[in-house]
């Protein structure tokens, strides 16, 4: 069929643009949640060649030589994970590492691998409770509410703005 490669390339490009927009929209929603929750953060902070989606509370604190593990955290956002969660594992900065997603097709083995890498998944409550996902019962999978209530308000109150 003549023209099929051009048509295929056009559809692929449209699909990639849609996915890119969805990912950026997800990041903007998380940014809004952080702002509305009065959480100190920096977006897309360059950290030695890497650029995590969010650094809490700031890049200065993340890079501080004398800080505790719990004084900073890195939060990445991916609408779908597939194998891309492994990119997040490279963003270790001697702090807690969180990965927010709305992906409902993450395998139990992948969740366990993330746990072994020290990655905590943040998912909507509906996905955590769903019988269709592997999230329920996994200690490294928390909801957005648990992230804000436990990981920030309880464990890292210094991330809260006054």
N, C-alpha and C positions, 0 to 999 in steps of 0.2 A: 504494500500500500504506500503510495507516494505521500510524502508529507507527514507520515506517522512519527518519525523522530522529532520533528519540529513541534508537533502537537503534544507529544509525550513530554518534551522539555518544558513547554508552556504550562502544562498541568503540574509538573513537578515543582516548578518555580512558584506557582500559585499556592500549592500545598505548603511549601517551605515558608512562604510569607505568612500564611495563616497561622502556622505553628509558632513562628517568631512573635507574631502579635499576641497570641494566647499566652506565651511565656512572659512577655513584657507586661501584659495586663495582670497576670498573677503576681508578679513582682510589685506592681503598683498597688494592688490590693493589700499586700503584706505591708508595704511602706505606709499606707494609710492606717492600718491597724496599729502599727508601731507609733505613728504620730498621734493618733487619737488616744492611745494608751499612755501617752507622755513618756515614751521610752527613748532614751538617747541612742542614736545609731548613725552610722555613715553608710551610704550606698555606694557600691562599686568602687570601694577604696582599693587603690593599687598597693599591693603588699609584696614587693619583690618579684614582679612578673606575674603574680596571680591577682585575680580580682574577684573576691567573694561578693555575692549579692549584697550582704549586709554584715557589718561589723558592729557589735554592741559592746560597750557603749561608744567607743571611738577607736580610731586607728592609733592614736597616741597611746592609749591604755593597752591596746593589743600588743604594740611593739615595746612597751615598757619592760626593761630588764628585770625589775624587781616588782613583779605582780604575782598574785596567786592564780591558780588554774581557774578559779571561779570568778575572777574579776573581769573577764572578757569572754566573748563567745562569737562564733561565726555561724551565720544563718544563710543557707543557700536555698534557692527555690527552683524547682523543676516540675513542670506540669506532668511530664511523663519521665519515668526513670530508665527503663531498659538497662543498659550497662553504663549509662552516663553517671550513675551515682558514684562510680569509681573515680571520676574526676574530682568529686567533692572530697574523697579520702586524701587527696594530695594537698588539701588546704588545711593542714594541721599547723597550729600555732600555739601548742601547749595551752589549749583552752577547749571548752566544750564545743562540739560540732553538731549542728542541727541541719536537717534537710526537710524542707516543707514540700509536700506534694499533694496532688489530687488524683494520682494514678491509682486505679483500683485493680491493677493487674500485676502487682509485685509478688513474687513467689516467696514462700516461707524460707527457702534456702538463701535468697538474696537478702531478706531481712536479717537472717542470722549472720550472714557475711558482713552486713553493715554494722551489726552489733559488735562483731569481732574487731572491726575497724574503729570502733568508738563513735559511730554515727547514730544519732537519735533522729528518728523520723517523726515529723509532725503532719498529722492528717486531720481532715474534718471529722467531727464526732460520728457522723453518719457512716463514714467508711470504717472507722475503728470498730463500730458495733455491728457492721454488716456481716452476715454469714457468707457472703459472696467473696470476701477478701480474706487474706491471711494475717491481718493486723491484730485481731483480738487475741489477747493473751501474750503478746510479745512485749517484753519489758522495755525495749528501746523504741517502742511506738507510743507516742502521746498525741493528745488532741491539741488543737490551738488553745483551748481554754486552759489545759494543763500547762502548756508552754508559758502562757502569760501569768497564771496564778502561781505555779510551783517554780518553774525555772527562772522566771524574772522576779516576781514579787517576793517570793520566799527565799530563794537561794542567792539572788543577785539584785538586792534592792538598790544598789549603787547605779544600776542601769536606769532607774526611774528618775525622771526630771521632776523637779519641785515646782 
